Amino acid sequence: MDLDQASAGSARRTGGTVVAERTVTYDGAPGRDITIRVERGGQTAMSFARALLKGRTLVQVNAVMMGDDPEPPPDYPKILASLDLT
């Protein structure tokens, strides 16, 4: 498993398009912050995800909001900061 596969797989599974992606490191683990736009049935949703690779384990956090606002929900940074990878 690698982080590029995680990003592409998330978009493929949702039928969406990656609109933003950046490399991150969290608690020593390499990761990606990924924003995916999904359009289905005349509606749009934005998926905000952080994928982290801790050893052989992929840890992923997602938040999905209806609409096309490219900014994650206000509490999303708090959720990400609460992750404990130990």
Secondary structure, DSSP 4 states (H G I P E B T S, - for coil): --HHHHHHHHHHHHT-EEEEEEEEEETTEEEEEEEEEEEETTEEEEEEEEEEEETTEEEEEEEEEES--SSPPTTHHHHHHT----
